[in-house]
C-alpha cells in the first residue's frame, strides 16, 4: 500500500476524531460545565452543543433536577432541657451550576452541616411542646436561615410537603 494512502487514512481518522470531540450532546436534566485551558468558559445547555476540540474540556456534569439530601439524625436539646432525636430531608436545586461547582468544594456536605446546625439552633429556642407541634414553623425558619447562604452557591431550597 502506498504511503500516500496511509497518510490519507491517518488524516481522515484525525478529522473524524476531531469532529467527534467537538460535538457534545447534553441530555435533558443536565448542564455541563466547560473549561477552556483549565479556566471556566461556558455552561452547555441540554441539546446539541459544539466545543473547540483539544482546547475545551467538559469538567463537570451537573444535574438540574431536584436533589434529595438526607440529613442524619442528631440529638437536639430544647429550651426546657428535653432531648429530641431529629433528622431532616432537604430538597435542593442547582440553579447556577457554575457557582455550585466553583463556589464550594462539596455543596451537599456543606448544606447538610448548615441544616444540622440551624436545626439545633431553632429547636433549642423552643419548648418541647412547641417543637413537637410546630413542624411547619420549624421548616419555615430553617429555610429562611439557610436560603441566603446557599444562594451564593447558585443553589435553592425547593418546597415539598
N, C-alpha and C positions, 0 to 999 in steps of 0.2 A: 504494500500500500504506500503510495507516495506521501512524502512529508507534508505537502500542501493539504491533503485530505485530512490528515491528523490534526493539523493546525485549525482547519475549518471546524472540525468536530469539537475541539477544545474551546474555540471561540463561541460556538453555538451553546455549549454546555455552560460557559461563563455567563452568557446573555440570559439563558433560561434561569440560572440560579439568581442572578441579579434581579430579574423581574419577580421571581418568587419571593425574594427577601424584601422587595419594595411594596408588595401588596399585602395589606392586613385586613382581615375580616373580623370585626369585633362583634361578638354575639349580643343579642338583646339582653339587657340587665347588667351589663358590664361597661366600664370605661377603662381604657388602657392609658397609662402614663408613659410618654415617650421622652427619652433623654437624648440630646444631641451632644456627642462627645463628652458624656458624663454630667451634663447640666440639663435641668428641666427645660423642655422645649414646648410640648403641647400635650393635650389630652385628646385621645381618639374617641369619637362617639361611636355608638353601635352602627354597624353597616360597613360598607366598603371604604377603606382609607388607603392612602399612599404615603409612604415614608421614603427617605433617601437611604438606599441600601448602603451598608458598611459604615454609615455615619450615625444614623438614628437607631436607637435600640428601645424595645419595649421593656421598661424597667419594672413596672408594676401592673398587675391586672386586678382591678378593684371592682367589687360588686356594687350596684346601685340599688339592690333590693334591701329590704329591712333586715337588719342583723339582730338576732336574739342573743343577749348576754345573760347567762345565768350567774347571778350574784350569790356566792356561797353563804351558808348560814353563819351567823355570828351572835354572840351574846350582847344584848343591849340592856343597859340599866336605866329605868325610868326615874323621874324626879322623886317618886316615893320609894325608891330603892328596890323595886321589883325587877327581877332579871327575866328578860324575854329572849327567846331564841328566834331570830328573824332572818329571813332570806328575801331576795327580790329577783325580779326579772326586768331587764332593761331592753327596750326596743330602740335601736338607733338606725340612722340612715346617713350615709356619706353623701352630702350634698355637693361638696367641693373636694373631689378625691385627691387633688394635688396637695391641698392643705393637710389632709389626713395622713398622707404618706411622708410628707416633708416636715410637718409641724410637730410631730411627736414620734418617738421610737415605736411604741406599742400602744395604740389608742384603746384597744379593748381592755388591756390590763389597767391602764390609767383610769378609764371610766369605771371599771369595777371597783377600784380603790376609792374613787371620788364618791360613788354611790354608798359604799360601806361607811365611809367617814361621815357623810351628810346624814345618812340614816341614823347613825348613833347620836349625832347632834340633835336631830329633830325629835326623836323619841325620848332622848334624855331630858328634854324640856317639858315632857308630858307626864301626867299621872297614868297609872296602869289602866284605869277605866277608859281614859281618853285614847290611849294608844291602841287599845283593843277595838274601839268603836269608831275610830276616825281614819279609816283606810284611805278614803278619797282626799282627806285633808293632808295626810302624810305624803300621798302621791303628788299632790299639787305643790307642796313645799319642796319636795325632793326635786321635782322637775325645775322649779324656779331656781333652786340652789345650784344645779348642775348646768343648765342650759347656756348661761353666759360663758362659762369656762370652755365648754366643748365647741361652742360656735366658732372660736378662734381656730379650731382644727377642721372646720368645714363639716361638722357633724351635728345632727339634730336628734332630739328625742322624738319618737313618734308615739301617739296616743293609741293605746289598746286597752280594751276593757277586760 
